[in-house]
Amino acid sequence: MPAIPRPAASGPLRLRDFRLLLAGAAAGQLGAQVTLVALPLVAVLELNAPAFQVGLLTAAETAAFLLVGLPAGAWVDRMRKLPLMIRADVVRAVAMASIPLAAVADVLTMAQLYLVALVTGVATVFFDVAHQSFLPQLLPKEHLVSGNGALETIRSSAQVAGPGLGGGLVQLLGASLAIVADAAGYVLSALFLWGIKQPESRPSRVAGSSLRQDIAEGLRFVCGHRLLRVIAVTTGLANFFTATLMATQSVFLVRVLGLAPGVVGLVLAASAVGGLTGALCAGRLAARLGQARIIWLSLLATGPFALLWPLSGRGAGAALFAVGSGVVFFGAVVYNVAQVSFRQALCPPRLLGRMNATLRFLMWGTLPLGALAGGALADAFGARTALAWCAAGILVVPLPLLFSPLRRMRDLPAADAAEDAPADSADPAQPASVG
């Protein structure tokens, strides 16, 4: 793939339907980021849950990627994407609204939190797979990097505002009532998506194909491609250790560093500032350094800053946690924009749902495992030790990329060349790609 040009001002943003997609993403992401702070604090502050139960809650939010990740792609490829996203938003809004209602009635339990996390996780799997498969229907290939960069900018902006807003709402209303913002965000997202007018016909099915055959075709496409394999392994590792962080950071910031909910929100917002900066810089960095090179360089250069997490202390020492998160998430977003844009340009339209779902299964299926590991480590050895293991793991994440053909490429191959390349035609000077 050639070097990526700087996005033009008259690019995807001039399309009304894409602007509505962005607005829906902004509303949904802002509410979700409030919950990122509020939901663990419901368990920690209102239900007095131990660290392992907080980790289990984080695992429940992401377990759907293991439970329904693969069949979701085959189902999505058989359905119209836009109505599916709207229905998923409605399900998530109703599930989240049940938490403040139960809290007001004084019947809220950890069991309900687990159930809500699981239901919203299943809906999120279908929403995300459909969302990534719908974008190429709105935008031509030459605008996919700009479009994904805009979506990452929206997501990162929500990550900047959401944790601070969430921490403030928790301090003002209580953790459970703050989750009303998430339910409202999903409702707004559904309304924006409802306004999209892009024609979308129901995908045609291949005669005689079964769900099992469709899933197998998606697996063959991903696992048979040398670059997709290494991206799947790398992102799976990154997500495992990110989930370890998510499962332990609230316990660490509240019980070890003694921070108030509002300050917790501000500290967590630092990671989003880094992510927003990464989204804004991703296109320029890929154009200057090369889209293949930026995939591994972004993780290699920013990963060592994760070591600041376990070194954080009380008072001003909490700033170390914020700095580490900001730099690490800068690299993560730059990496994400580059690899997602490549995947979308590479894949035939009829396989987009299965390709995205297969990769989500392989890459996001590690999230519940990482969350359980984080909760168990924090329970057994303390949250600081769990963060130290997490930071060490982040340093390992770029290794599959460095031992793959990507390390010697400047730009990714054109979609046709990449698709036609033999599955195991790795550079003979390099070890075989991971996967």
N, C-alpha and C positions, 0 to 999 in steps of 0.2 A: 504494500500500500504506500503511495507517495506521501511525502511530508504534508501535514495537515495545514491548510491555510488559515490565517486568522479569520474568525467568523465575521461576516459582513453584517453591518447594521440592518440591512434589508433582507437578512436571512430568514430563519424560521419564525422569528417574532412577528413578521408581517402577516402571518397566517392566523386568522381568528380562532380556528379550532385548536391550534397549538397553544395560543394564549390561554384558552379555557382549560386545556390540559395542565398548563403551568399553574393556573389559579387553583385548580382542584388539588394539585400536588402540594401547593403552599398551605392550603387549609388543612388537609389531612396530615401533613408532616408537622405542622405547628402543634396540633392537638396531640399527636403521637409523642412529640418531644416533651410536652408537659407531663405525659404519663410516664415517660422514661425516668423522670424524677419522682413523680407522685406515687406510682404503683409500688416500688420497693419501700418507700417511706410509709405507705399504708401498713405494710408488713412489719417494718422495723419499729415505727412509733405508735401505731394504733393497736396492732395485734401482738407486739413484742415477740416477733418470730426470731428464732436463732439463725445464725449465718447459713446453715445448710438449707433451711426452709426458704430463705431468700434466694439462694442459688437454685433450688427446685422450682421456684416461681419463674425465674429467668429461663430455666430449661423448658417449662411448660409453654412459654411464649413462642419458643422456636422449635418445639417438638414436631410441629406440623410438617416441617421440611423433610423430616425422616418418614413420617407416617403417610403423607399424601403427596410428597414432592414429585415422584415419578409419574403416577397416574394423572396428576394435575395437568401436566404438559400435554398428554394425549387428549384429555378432555377439552382443554383450552383450544387445541388445534381443530376441534370439531365444532366450536361454538363461536358466535360473534363476540368480540372482545369487549366492546363498550358496554353493552347491557350487563355482562358478567362483572365488570368493575363496579358498576352502580350497585348491583345487588350485594357485592362484597362490602361496600361502604355502609350500606344499610345494616347488614348483619353486625359489623363492628360497632356501629353507633349504638345499637340496641344492647349489645353485650356490655359495652363500657358504661352505659347509663344505669345498668343494674347495680353497679358498685355504690354510687352515692345513694341510690334508693335504699339499698340494704343497710347502709351506714345510718341513714336517718331513722330507719325502723329498728336499729340496734340489733340486727341479725347477721351482720357481716362476719364471715369466717375465712380462714385460709383456704378451705375447700372451694368456696365460691371464687376466690382469687385465682386458684389453679384452673377452674373450669372456664372462667372468662378469658384467661390468658391462652388456654388451648383453643377455644372457639375463635377468638380474634386472630390467633396464629394461622388457623386453617383458612380463614377468609383472606388473610394477608398473602398466603401462598398463591391463591387463585388471582388475587388482585395484581400482585407483582408480576407473575408470569404473563398475564393478559396485558399489563401495562407495557412491559418491554417488547411484547409482540405487536402491540398496537402502534407504537411510535413509528416503525418503518412504513406503516400505511399512511401516516400523516406527512412524513418528510421524505424527500429523495435522499439517496445514499450520501450525496456530497454535503448534506446538512445534518447528518446524524451526529457527528462530533459536536457541532454547535448546539444541536438540540439536547444531547445528553449533558453537555456542559451547562446549559441553561437549567435543566432539571436538577443537576448537582448543585448549582448555585442556589436554587430555591430550597433544596433540602438542607444545604449547609446554613442558609440564612435562618431557616426554621430552627436548626440546631443551635444557632447563636441566641435567638430570642426565646426559644422554648424552655430550656432549663432555668433561665433566670425568671421567666414568667411562672414556670411551674413551682420553683422554690418560693416565690412571693405568694402565689395562691395557696400553697401548703401552709405557709406561716399565717396567712390571713383567714383562710376558710377551714383548714385541716386537710390532710392528705386525700381522704376519700372524696370530699366535695370538689377538690381541684380537678378530679378526673372528668367532671362535667365538660371541661374545655375540650377533651379528646372526643367525646361523643358529639359535641357541636362541630368540631373540625371534620369529622367523617360525614355529617349531614351536609355541610357546605361543599365538601368534595363531590358528593353525589349530585348536588344541584348543578355545580359547574360542568361536570361530565354530561349531565342531561342536556346541556345546551350545545354540545358538539354535533355538527351536522354532517360530518364525513360519512358518505355512503359506505355501508359495510354489509356485504352479502354473507350468508351462512357458508362456511367453507365446504367444499364438496368432498365427500368421503370416497376413498378408493374402494371399489367393489371387493367384498370379501375380506377386508381388513378387520382385525380385531384389536381390542384395547391392548392386549399383550404384544401383538405385532407392532403396533404404533409405538409403544414404549421401547421395544427392542430396537426399532429403527432410530429413535432418538439417542439411545445409548451407543449404537454403532457409530453414529455420526460424530458424537463427542469423543468417545474413547478411541476412534480410529484416526483422529486428527492430532498430529504431534503437538501443535501449539495450544489447542484447546485442552489437551491433557495436562500440560504443565501449568496452564492458567488455573485449571480446576484444583490441582494439588496445592498450588501456592495460596489461592484464595481460601481453600478449606483450612489450611494451617492458620492463616491470618484470622479467620473467623473463630476458630477454636480459642485462640488466645484473647481475642476481643471479647468473647463471651465470658471467659474467665475474669476479665477486667470488669465487665458489666455486673457480674454476679457478686463481686466483692467491693466495688468502689463505694457504694452507699454505706455499707457496714464500716468500711475503713474511715470514710470522711466523717461520719456521725459518731462512731463509738471510739475510734482511735484518735482522730484529730479534734474531736469535740466541736465540729462546725454546726451552726444553726441551719435549718432548711433553706433559708434564703441564700446563705453563703454557699451551701452545697450546689444550688442551682447556678450560681455565678462561676464556681470552679469548673463545673461540668460544661458550662457554655464555652470555656476556653478551647475545648476540643473542636467545637463547632466553628469558632473563629478560624482555626487552622484549616478545617474542612472547606469553609467558604473561600478562603484565600486560595486553596488548592483548586477549587472549581473554577475560579476566575483566571488562574494561571495555567490550567491544564492545556488548553489549546496552544498557547504561545510556547510553553515548554516542549510540547510534542513537535511543533513546527521547527523549533531551534535545535533540539537534541535528537529528534526522531521518535516515532510512535513506539517502535519496538524497544529502543534504548530506555525511554522514560518509564516503561513498565517495570523494569528491574531496578533502575537507578533510583526511582522515587522511594522504593521500600528500603533499599540498601542505605541511602543517605539519612533517612529519618528514623529508622528503627532504633538506633542506640539511645535516643532520647527517652525511650520507655523506661530506662534505668532510673529516671528521676522519680517514678511513681513510688517505689518502696523507700526512697530517700526522703520523702516529704515528711514535714514535721508540723507541730502545732503553730498557730499564729501565722507569721509571715512565711513559715516553711511550707504552708499549703500551696504557695505560689509555684513550688517545684512540680507539684502534681499537675497544675494548670499548664505550665510550659511544656512538660512532657507530652501531655495529651494533645496540645495544640500542634506541635511539630509532627507527632506520629500520625494524626488524622489528616494533616496537610498531605503527607505522602500517600496515605490510603486513598484519598479522593482523587489525586492525580492518577494513581494507578487504576482506579476504578473507571474513570472517564475513558482512558485509553483502551482498556481491555473490553469494556462493554461495547464501545463503538466498533471495535474490530469484530466482535462476535456478531453484531447485528448486520454488518456489511457482508460478512462471510456467508451467512446461513441462507438457504433458499426459503422463500416466504412460507411454504407449506410446512416447513419444519421448525419455524421460529418458536412456537409454543413448547414443543418437545425439547428443542435445544436449550432454551432458557430453563425449563423445568428440570432437565437432566443436570445441568450445571448447578442450579439451585440445590438440588438434592445432594450432589457431591460436595458443593462448597458451603452451603448453609446447614447441611445435615450435621456438621460438626458443632454447630452452636449449642444445642442442648447438652452435648457431651462436655464442651468447655465450661458451660454454666455449672453443671454438676461437679466437675472437677474443682472449679473455683470455690463453690460452696463447701465441698468436703475439705479442701485445703485450709480454708479460713476457719472452719469449725475445729479442725484438728491442730493446726499450728498457728492460727492467727491470721488476720487479714493482711498484715504487712508481708508475711512470708508468702502468702498466696500471690500478692502483687509482684514479689521478687521472681517467682517461678514464671509468672505471666510475662514479665519484662525479658527474661532469658529466652522465652519462647519466641517473642517478637523478633529477636536477633536471628533466629533460625529461618524465619519465613522466606527471605529472598533466595535461600540456597537452591531450591528446585529450578528457579529461573537462571541462576548462574551456571548450572550444570545442564543447560539446554541450548538449542540453536539460537534462542533469543539473544543470548549474550553477544553473539557476533553479528547481529543484524542492527542496522540503523532504523529501518522502517519495516513494517510488517508487509508481507507479500500481498499483491493484489488479490481480491477475493477469488477470481477464477483460478489463479495459480495456486493459491492456498488450498482450494477445494480439490484440485486435481492432483496435488502432491501425494505420493505414496505415504501411507500411514507411518512407516518407520524410516523415512528417508532423512534421518537426522544427519547433520554435518559429521562426516567421518572423524573429524578431529575432536569431536565432543562426545561425552558419554551419551547413551541413549536417554531420551526424554523420560521424565517421570510419569507414571500413570499406569 
